[in-house]
Amino acid sequence: MKKYVIYVIILAIGLLLGSLIFNNENKKYMHNHNAITTSKQFWTCSMHPQIMQSEPGDCPICGMDLIPAEVGADGLAVDQFKLTKNAMALANILTSIVGNGETENNSIKLSGKISANEEENAIQVSYFSGRIEQLNINFTGEKVRKGQLLATIYSPELFAAQQELLTASSLKGSQPALYKAVRNKLKLWKLSENQINQIETSKIVKQNFPIYATISGTVSEKLVELGQSIKQGQPLFKIANLNTVWANFDVYENQISLFKKGQKISVISNAYPNKKIEAKISFIDPVLNTQTRTTTLRAVLKNEKDMFKPGMFIEGTVENIISNKKQILNIPSSAILWTGKKSVVYLKPNPSEPIFEMKEIKLGNSLGKNYEVLAGLKLGDEIVTNGAFTVDAAAQLQGKKSMMNKTGSQTMTGHQEHFGIKAPNNKMDSHLKMKKRIKVSPKFQNQLKIVFNDYINLKDVLITDDSDNVINSAKKLLANLNLMDMKLLPRDNSEKWIKLKKEIISSTNSIIKTRNLNEQKKHFKHLSSQLIIMIQVFGINQKIYSQFCPMADDNSGAFWLSIKENVVNPYFGGTMLTCGSVKEIIE
């Protein structure tokens, strides 16, 4: 009996141990299963967030390594979103603290030309009429010194006046007033006392009289030829004294308030890029050029060893530019994203967490590589200063408010919905949203198509990095734009056309005025954004592709138009030609 009891006890213990073991294994299995189901990860590109793949690899657009896509973060405000530290490191996202603009070493670079100092210019004239018998200056650019013989002139009037002098000289005892009057007459014709005395002493009437230079300098223009008959007071030569020259710079309308007389300016020329000349601003033109919307700023330069020549291109730098406002904030231009007239930055509200939100700001003047902030930020705010467009792309990816999507909604892919991002309201990106098409005459559309073809040619030339051809192409576009007949438009839409045309003219003129390729491409970016709207509104009866590269303009991103679907990026010259994608097809 005891034997059976022992068996029963052993069996019970075995069943109890088995239950514990199998229950633990089942829990372990269930835990691993959950781990498997929650470990599903998708991968994206930090520069092209529209790329979404189920496994790591390379971005099919730019070739960068894909990074884990951010699933989302709980406890964030409606407009806030979070990035992983790994994503921030890969995209090189940097932030800075907003500081007081008065402590910054701001500078502005200006483009200009050398011209002759008009205060030192002179016109050499003839003081009596006659015929040029001898010409000692034969070409423009020849240097002359004060008192140098320039020409010899035969003058019948002067011949007769010499005879009068000899007659009056014989009567000076009885008629001193007549004698004095004749001498003064010769002096009015710029004959010196020595010349008059020599005629009187020798009693010989001269047929030809010399013309001497009244100023030292360089002949900038020769106005007469040998054997030519001239009148009294007629200009013979223009002489420029190039010991000093003017450095004339163009200043944009919104920058005028930043400059004043007496400010220091450093000047370098294309001919001598390593030689810097220090000067002071001596003049600011009070009249604005209505064509270019610029005014002229001037400095007087000492022209040692004839280093500066009129017509030479120069660059001026004005350091320590401070706004006339008592308290300003300024931020680097790399932090700013532009959307039409509005500007936004990305704020990092919590210094210890990679959480961001979009902030709309109001900008003031451009201060070199910085911009004044008039509203929207305060001292001590932390903002994204490098990789702002990447952060904006992440905001779009997560359905948050962004530069091009002020409502915080966007079209989501199935992959994005998988990550738990709420479905959108099916609104298109505001930049890509088709503007309301206006019905216009085919003749007007054909004129606009000519301008568009000039734009395509300008885009293609930009790829070659030939700044001179870029300027020529821009001039052609500007000329054809000005030939367009606004009378063909409906009267109630003319104002919209004028605004768009004004922006395009401004951008095109800016391209024409510089030979710096980077500056030309920045102005081309603005030209493209305005032309996109123009073609959306008025149409040219042709299929056009609106394309976009997020890495252009120092990762600020840029659009352009193309007649072909395949991407040929105009912002990187011969490199990265295929970086970008089609954002919209304009029918």
Residue pairs with C-beta under 8 A, 6 or more apart in sequence:
41 68
41 69
42 52
42 53
42 54
42 68
42 69
42 415
42 418
42 419
43 52
43 53
43 54
43 55
43 56
43 57
43 66
43 67
43 68
43 69
44 51
44 52
44 53
44 66
44 67
44 68
44 69
44 397
45 51
45 59
45 61
45 62
45 64
45 66
45 67
46 64
46 67
46 87
46 90
46 91
46 390
47 59
47 61
47 62
47 64
47 91
47 390
47 393
47 550
47 551
47 555
48 59
48 61
48 62
48 393
48 550
48 581
49 390
49 393
49 394
49 396
49 397
50 397
50 581
51 59
51 60
51 61
51 66
52 69
52 413
52 415
52 416
53 66
54 415
56 65
56 66
57 65
57 66
58 64
58 65
58 66
59 65
59 66
61 578
61 579
61 580
61 581
62 551
62 576
62 579
64 90
65 90
67 84
67 86
67 87
67 90
67 91
68 84
68 86
68 87
69 397
69 419
70 81
70 82
70 83
70 84
70 87
70 394
70 397
70 398
71 419
71 420
72 81
72 82
72 398
72 419
72 420
72 421
73 81
73 82
73 355
76 82
76 355
77 357
78 408
79 357
79 358
79 400
79 401
79 408
80 349
80 355
80 356
80 357
80 400
81 355
81 356
81 357
81 394
81 395
81 398
81 400
82 353
82 354
82 355
82 356
83 93
83 354
83 356
83 391
83 394
84 354
85 354
87 93
87 394
88 354
88 387
91 387
91 390
92 386
92 387
93 384
93 386
93 387
93 390
93 391
94 384
94 385
94 386
94 387
95 348
95 382
95 383
95 384
95 385
96 331
96 332
96 335
96 382
96 383
96 385
97 380
97 381
97 382
98 329
98 331
98 373
98 377
98 378
98 379
98 380
98 381
98 382
98 383
99 329
99 379
100 327
100 328
100 329
100 379
101 322
101 323
101 328
101 329
101 330
101 367
101 370
101 372
102 322
102 327
102 328
104 330
104 367
104 370
105 319
105 320
106 319
106 320
106 321
106 322
106 330
106 367
106 368
106 370
107 317
107 318
107 319
107 320
107 321
107 367
107 368
108 255
108 258
108 317
108 318
108 321
108 366
108 367
108 368
109 315
109 316
109 317
109 368
110 249
110 250
110 251
110 265
110 297
110 315
110 316
110 317
110 318
111 249
111 250
111 313
111 314
111 315
111 316
111 513
111 514
112 247
112 248
112 249
112 250
112 297
112 313
112 314
112 315
112 316
113 247
113 248
113 311
113 312
113 313
113 314
114 245
114 246
114 247
114 248
114 269
114 301
114 308
114 309
114 310
114 311
114 312
114 314
115 245
115 246
115 248
115 310
115 311
116 220
116 240
116 242
116 245
116 246
116 310
117 240
117 241
117 242
117 244
117 245
117 246
117 300
118 246
120 217
120 240
120 241
120 242
120 243
120 244
121 217
121 220
121 238
121 239
121 240
121 241
122 214
122 215
122 217
122 238
122 239
122 241
123 235
123 237
123 238
123 239
124 150
124 211
124 213
124 214
124 215
124 235
124 236
124 237
124 238
124 239
125 233
125 234
125 235
125 236
126 153
126 211
126 230
126 231
126 232
126 233
126 234
126 236
127 188
127 189
127 190
127 232
127 233
128 153
128 155
128 157
128 158
128 189
128 209
128 232
129 155
129 157
129 229
129 230
129 231
129 232
129 234
130 153
130 154
130 155
130 156
130 157
130 158
130 209
130 229
130 230
131 153
131 154
131 155
131 227
131 228
131 229
131 230
132 151
132 152
132 153
132 224
132 225
132 226
132 227
132 228
132 229
132 230
133 152
133 153
133 154
133 208
133 227
134 151
134 152
134 208
134 226
135 150
135 151
135 224
135 225
135 226
136 148
136 149
136 150
136 151
137 144
137 150
137 151
137 219
137 222
137 237
138 222
139 219
139 222
140 219
140 220
140 221
140 222
141 218
141 219
141 220
142 218
142 219
143 217
143 218
143 219
144 150
144 213
144 216
144 217
144 218
144 219
144 239
145 213
145 216
146 213
146 214
146 215
146 216
147 212
147 213
148 212
148 213
149 210
149 211
149 212
150 211
150 212
150 213
150 236
150 237
151 210
151 211
151 224
151 236
152 208
152 209
152 210
152 211
153 208
153 209
153 210
153 211
153 230
154 207
154 208
154 209
155 209
158 189
158 206
158 209
159 205
159 206
159 207
161 182
161 185
161 186
161 189
162 186
162 199
162 205
162 206
163 205
164 182
164 185
165 182
165 183
165 186
165 196
165 199
165 200
166 199
166 200
166 203
166 205
168 175
168 178
168 179
168 181
168 182
168 183
169 179
169 200
171 178
171 179
172 178
172 179
183 196
186 195
186 196
187 193
187 196
191 209
199 205
199 206
211 236
213 239
215 239
215 241
216 241
217 239
217 240
217 241
217 242
218 239
218 240
218 241
218 242
219 237
219 238
219 239
220 238
220 239
220 240
220 310
221 237
221 238
222 237
223 235
223 236
223 237
223 238
224 230
224 234
224 236
224 237
230 236
240 310
242 303
242 306
242 308
242 309
242 310
243 302
243 303
244 300
244 301
244 302
244 303
245 300
245 301
245 303
245 308
245 310
246 298
246 299
246 300
246 301
247 265
247 267
247 279
247 298
247 299
247 300
247 301
247 308
247 314
247 316
248 296
248 297
248 298
249 265
249 296
249 297
249 298
249 299
249 314
249 316
250 292
250 294
250 295
250 296
250 297
250 513
251 259
251 284
251 294
251 295
251 296
251 297
252 293
252 294
253 288
253 293
253 294
253 295
254 365
254 366
255 365
255 366
256 284
256 295
257 323
257 324
257 365
258 318
258 321
258 323
258 324
258 365
258 367
259 281
259 284
259 297
259 318
260 281
260 284
261 280
261 281
261 282
261 283
261 284
262 280
262 281
263 280
263 281
263 318
264 278
264 279
264 280
264 281
264 318
264 319
265 278
265 279
265 280
265 281
265 299
265 316
265 317
265 318
266 276
266 277
266 278
266 279
266 316
266 317
266 318
266 319
267 276
267 277
267 278
267 279
267 299
267 301
267 314
267 315
267 316
268 274
268 275
268 276
268 277
268 314
268 315
269 275
269 307
269 308
269 312
269 313
269 314
269 315
270 312
270 313
270 314
271 307
271 312
272 307
275 307
277 301
277 302
279 299
279 300
279 301
280 299
281 297
281 298
281 299
281 318
282 298
282 299
282 300
283 296
283 297
283 298
284 295
284 296
284 297
284 298
285 295
285 296
285 297
285 298
286 295
287 295
288 294
288 295
289 295
289 296
291 509
292 509
292 513
293 506
297 316
299 316
301 308
308 314
313 515
321 367
321 368
323 364
323 365
323 367
323 372
325 364
325 372
328 364
328 372
328 373
329 372
329 373
329 377
329 378
329 379
330 367
330 370
330 371
330 372
330 373
331 345
331 370
331 371
331 373
331 377
331 383
331 385
332 369
332 370
332 371
332 385
333 366
333 369
333 370
333 371
334 369
334 385
334 386
334 388
334 554
334 555
334 556
335 345
335 346
335 383
335 384
335 385
335 388
336 343
336 344
336 345
336 361
336 363
336 371
336 388
336 556
337 343
337 344
337 345
337 388
337 389
337 392
337 403
337 556
337 557
338 556
339 403
339 404
339 430
339 431
340 529
342 360
343 360
343 361
343 362
343 363
344 358
344 359
344 360
344 361
344 403
345 358
345 359
345 361
345 376
345 377
345 383
345 384
345 388
346 356
346 357
346 358
346 359
346 383
346 384
346 388
346 391
346 392
346 395
347 356
347 357
347 358
347 359
347 377
347 381
347 382
347 383
348 354
348 355
348 356
348 382
348 383
348 384
349 355
349 357
349 382
351 382
356 384
356 391
356 394
356 395
357 400
357 401
358 392
358 395
358 400
358 401
358 402
358 403
359 376
359 377
359 383
360 376
361 373
361 374
361 375
361 376
361 377
362 373
362 374
362 375
362 376
363 371
363 372
363 373
363 374
364 371
364 372
364 373
364 374
365 371
365 372
377 383
384 391
386 555
387 555
388 555
388 556
389 550
389 555
389 556
389 557
390 550
390 555
392 402
392 403
392 404
392 557
393 402
393 550
395 401
395 402
395 405
396 402
396 404
396 405
396 410
396 429
397 416
398 421
399 408
399 409
399 410
399 412
399 416
399 421
399 422
399 424
400 408
401 407
401 408
402 408
404 429
404 430
404 431
404 432
405 427
405 429
405 430
406 430
407 425
407 427
409 424
409 425
409 426
409 427
410 424
410 427
410 429
411 424
411 426
411 428
412 421
412 423
412 424
417 423
427 433
428 434
429 583
431 529
431 559
431 583
432 546
432 583
432 584
434 536
434 584
434 586
435 533
435 536
435 537
436 537
437 536
437 537
437 538
437 539
438 489
438 490
438 493
438 496
438 537
438 538
439 490
440 488
440 489
440 490
440 493
440 538
440 539
441 488
442 541
443 485
443 488
444 484
444 485
444 488
444 489
444 538
445 538
445 539
445 540
445 541
446 540
447 480
447 483
447 484
447 485
447 488
448 484
448 534
448 535
448 538
448 539
448 540
449 540
449 541
449 542
450 480
451 477
451 480
451 481
451 484
452 531
452 535
452 540
452 542
452 544
452 561
454 473
454 476
454 477
454 480
455 477
455 527
455 528
455 531
455 561
456 561
456 562
456 563
457 473
457 476
457 477
458 470
458 473
458 474
458 477
458 511
458 524
459 524
459 560
459 561
459 562
459 570
460 570
461 469
461 470
461 473
462 470
462 517
462 520
462 521
462 524
462 570
462 571
462 573
463 568
463 569
463 570
463 573
463 574
463 577
464 573
464 574
465 517
465 573
465 574
467 514
467 515
467 516
467 517
467 520
468 515
470 511
470 517
470 520
471 511
471 512
471 515
474 508
474 511
474 512
475 512
477 508
478 505
478 508
478 509
478 512
481 501
481 504
481 505
481 508
482 505
484 501
486 494
486 497
486 498
489 497
496 537
497 534
497 538
500 530
500 533
500 534
500 537
501 534
503 526
503 530
504 527
504 530
504 531
504 534
507 523
507 524
507 526
507 527
507 530
508 523
508 527
510 519
510 523
511 520
511 523
511 524
511 527
514 520
514 523
517 573
521 552
521 553
521 570
521 571
522 553
524 560
524 570
524 571
525 552
525 553
525 558
525 559
525 560
525 571
528 558
528 559
528 560
528 561
529 559
531 561
532 546
532 559
532 561
532 586
535 544
535 561
535 586
536 586
542 563
543 563
543 585
543 586
543 587
544 561
544 562
544 563
544 585
544 586
545 561
545 562
545 563
545 564
545 565
545 582
545 584
545 585
545 586
546 559
546 560
546 561
546 582
546 583
546 584
546 585
546 586
547 559
547 560
547 561
547 562
547 567
547 569
547 580
547 581
547 582
547 583
548 557
548 558
548 559
548 560
548 580
548 581
548 583
549 557
549 558
549 567
549 569
549 571
549 579
549 580
550 557
550 580
551 557
551 576
551 579
552 558
552 569
552 571
552 572
552 579
552 580
553 571
558 571
559 583
560 569
560 570
560 571
562 568
565 582
566 578
567 577
567 578
567 579
567 580
567 581
567 582
568 577
568 578
569 576
569 577
569 578
569 579
569 580
572 579
